[in-house]
Amino acid sequence: MTERTPIALTRLAAWPDRHPGFVFLVLILFAVVGTVFAARLPLGRAVPVAPPSLLVQAKLPGIDAATVETTVTLPLEEIVRGLRGIKQIESRTRAGHASMALRFASAAERDGALEDVRQRVATVIPQLPVGMNPPAVEVRDIRPAAVAYAITSDDESSVVEQWVERALAGPLRELPEIASATVEGALEREILIEPDSRRLVALGLSFDDLIQALRRQDEAPPRRGKVRRAMVASGSAESIAMRAVRLPSGDPIALAEVARISAVEHGGTERPYYRDMPALRLAVYPRAAADAPRVAERANAYLAWLRANDLIPPDVAVHAVEDESRAARQSLKDLGQRSAIFLAVTFLATALIFGVRRCGFVASAFAVWLPASLMLLWFFRFTLNGTTVFGFFLAAILFASTILAPWFLRLAGASLGVAALAWLAGEWLAEYRSLASVVVLCVSFGVFIAWLLTPWMHHGEYPPSLVRLLSRRWRNRAELLAVSIFAAVISAAALMNVHAMTTRGPKGDGTFALQVQGNELARLTTVSESLLPPLLAVPGVEDVSFSATDEETWRVQLDQTRLDEHDLTLAEVGRALAVARDGLIVGEIVHAEALYRLRLQLPSGAAGETFERLLLRGERPGDPAVYLRDVGIAVKETQPRERLRIDAKPAVEITARWRDTEARAALERFCRSVSLSEGFKRECNVN
């Protein structure tokens, strides 16, 4: 006994056949309105974007990386392990600093876990070294730059830097679409505060008293009589010299009475270059990754206005080194060429197999579906990039199959099923969610368009030319063969568009990163070091860095009993050691439109060769100052520059920069050629 189709469903399926005139007007309306709104669809590239993350940072200045990892990094790792939604935990430990990146599958999961992470970190604070500042938890949202400029000049004075800040970076920061505009390569300016240790002891002061004075920003009143003067190099140093330092009695004195203050400037350690010339790099970042091409156009328009009005100094040259608007236009051009090839092949194959009449029908169907589907993507705020194009082409395969195959109803149901599976897979694999959403939208709308086109579908008509050359068996499968050809052509075009829209131009540059993970740090370091020589031999690859490179550092070995007697903590000893070694950045000021960092540092040799004469003072009033040698010793050791852990397992990282497409291709081949023994895991990226 056969099952009958419900009457309501039958009437709904036959509705287009009963009202062909009204359906024709609806299709024309879809085509016209879709064309209008499809032109507004923003175009972008599927540039690599860091996954949604939370960043936990903690500082313990002056303490070596091994001690920081044991006392800070590992407790923080343990407290967040098992948190719902975390895909990966990446911890990096350097001397005096620990950072932990918690990566999530989606921004919603990251935002939902923010308060939970902060509460967990707060519970672990009692286990961390006493006296250190609490760890900070913040949202980490990294976006690629929309546009980047290299500014070169024969004049390396601060005048060029001030012009870049005032005329370029400043006005761009005021635009609502721009999140930030950063300038790299400027001279680093510092106010150097060199305290007199003996005078500090005589007055009952410590380094922490000076740090508090620099952060309070209040000035000491002028004192009568002879006052010790600081060596002043600028007005900025003079203002710092008058900061008020509070004595144990509460009376203020000027910082210049206990320290020597001077202004210094020096070049950055990683100053950018453009064609072997020192340069300033201005990078402009959008508020949303989808707005990158539009932000780049706004920045380029402003730069063109400066050139047209002769507002760029004669000896200054501005070069665009990254430009998402230019890359987007090139992607649009590539997309148009490949789409034209695809449509031409589709219509030609349709005409040969099904005849000219069916070819016109397919062209009319695509003329409605293409703009209307793009209008849907615009309405749901999608960006036309490599990911969405690939999803759009997958939907086109199903749409072409639906309107060409004679088993329309069954194929329409199968298309909706495929779209639903794609959406479920996208929900399960969050990185493909955008692709799955595009497939669902376009396929669903394609089935609706195919339903409206039923009055004009004539599946039984074949042309007498090509089909007669086929055998009876292949004649019955002619349409299936045509659909297979369409699927192959569309898939090839989709892959070409993805490649074209995700690669950089020939003049671009990018980064390379190789992470190797294992169980034993010693073996891991040995295996990874063997990868450095072939990488260094690649032309066009520069700034190669290895996280496990050995470097000399000072490690303090303290007697906890003696520390308790003098009311000292590891954090206080570390701050004093940081002040004695490389100096401690304790703040910053802006003077004459220039940024100055405040560095507190002992004069060279003031604490002895092994810091045995480093003076320490506890927090209790009246406690005498003690030397470091009275509570412990400082030993010089060789340690890895950075300690990296991924999901609680040791790892090392090799990073580099590439200059041209040849170098990029060589690095991609290098990634494919890396073969490690069992027990090691690698992740290699060329961006």
Steps between C-alpha positions, in 0.01 A plus 500: 500500500654823388507806723323807365656843522305734729268731307641813664854406396386421147322835467809681633731322255267585209455866595763637253336303216165663577641859520786520248450873432520600866801269552675663204456845657634370834811362328560831321464682834755266663747560217470881507500547879774240541723683251457828687589361841765253379710798387521606867650170616842583654799326348789372704761231517501200731814620674614296800342628820604381843230294677303670780726501805542618855847615604622455857817697577711512814825684572774412746784737401858391556422129539630244249270309265539162675391643835214695341376185329506301826347766726261678260433326167430148628253609773313714246487211254366265764220732611353550149547144376169330427310825451211442260548629146880524499652349186865565586714646778828655387739623770811709440750578773790740480718661763270711714186430298241225451213502253233243429267505197170314540356430154127436453287366217291817474487855631177421687668221696797727573279783628299257710815362665658840574359544852561134585866533402537816708349330803725197462810717464397692813488175700858411404650836603585374857716228341703751295812676633413758767539861389445454125217682325189286434481341153293688242231327290396672179332423171745442220358591160770510232410636157728542200585853394274651235787703357864553595736773381877525510614861548859571398699822518859621477441688825496261798416768755188506714339751259396218264361297788296797620366557147394134474323520835332837438423484128446127440434288808307761699228584242460132407436404864201738503314308227220285648588190291862491624580321824863615524792638302841400632843638408801267522865582456507833682793582723445369850513788748551446868542695819778317683477519880822380665456490879780541753473182709693635797293816519183291482622296798594812694150643452324169568367464144471205263452451128127451560482851651643641177257295289206633700630857462520463122146363483345764730615788275487764777790746527705582807488860624818706451745476790721770635876477489714297270309231322657216309436553128443237237672497165210611283497436123149626428191645657360150539791396724465821699135425579592150618778641718240691703284196581436470873657208690345440843744447788407260783394808697262601223696805386546532121832554326575540130603190309808691382637487857536121493547422129665622183242568225578528129320462169640246252389368161610204292381298204260210543633145512279393204478811288319439170672553165370577153736415214799501737406841641393562862129578500201569717215253464146631538242220534127578496267241656121475442242449772369193316693275261222535240560877488868467405460589126280800580741623769790466256310708244436773758866508600616509138254782423636703791859440383402607148351820645828575678692452173258715300536787748883472526477419871765228487852635566727494193752260654235254625375204291196290595485147353206261531634158602163339588165600356185294551299719259745428218500130586119500513478663156738240360290227662186647342670501161607137541153406617340667198733325255448156649126549533482601134694188400274284716180647353631470144591133549168432673289654224706337224469156659127554553451600136692196371326246721153645557457744216482876461158523661617333822813717494282812498299357787816438708627851423168650612503293819851612590410861414243486781681280752846663486408861590225396740737268690763774522226727635435244775870497589494882521189492720666258745819714505735261323818607324583359158835333568661164433284317753166641390588460130576132555167453679323693224648274232404188693145631513518570124580131441183396681293769329620396153425137582152590621393689188656256251420159645161339420454368856436855628307429820736233626806707408355810666454302821852362470638853450328619815638196682853576383460862609375388843794262540739778401344729759523235773863432408566872513347520846718208610812636331472869585766612253270387213189666640510786252540259206210285621273800551561615141416153367179485703379844390580461131378141464176573681435799277604293195237237578241777531602646160492155343145453634395829338657387171298177473264637228798532264676171584482251211718215611401255229623697197841413360666646191528263206870572442740397776276263694442281192873428495474339842404143564164421657661442840686831493200680351306423815787644705565810289365743753691337783818532291427868437447565870832329578676724248344807658605386847861447388519839328345684794726325753811587298390862468428516874842369591670747266305787652586393854868490407487835322317675784718369783852552359692825516625699208851463360628804690361397836673339792386284787592278789601139549446304821588140581405353836631159608350330804632202694538350846868568572637853461859385441411268208255756370770767487750269328251393233388858432855635476561262207227689308674837524781456238267419204271784603784752520611394150170606338547826300265780600450369855621724781461568873515129585442453872511185716318506833740253664815699418727505805568831670678599820287612792531558873321266737458593865529231766345631821487386861132514590575523872720805450238657273235461768729652762537817294139500375610456138328311217611345173314770310684780684838336441410455133406867458827608661694262273316632194588859600866400541525308171310635198281751677129488575237688297272661758290738288495741208439867425431706188708812443513712184284239319757230574453197726762443770523182705617529859782254568629454855853358487806491725825639361723233347697307766322662794379161631819304430585246233268234644258749662632409842479869602141538384318676786163366608248638748185344641165670539508536880603851608837515670632175351866540404600449140678174418714387211394224262792292627332497844189318371628308198716508187459570130639234266550539125338216306421406140128452432272490194391846391134400522321205654197396295230256610194391299226319690744437788764339273841652412533656155744713302434751225692618194382826343618699198390756242486452123547775242362368168286227347804282426592500867139425594486205260831370638366522855183315401717223352705504819184452707398200292848348523529516880485142624536420870531173685220352707417693814533844342223719369548797268295794374636707212341819363601741222291818506 
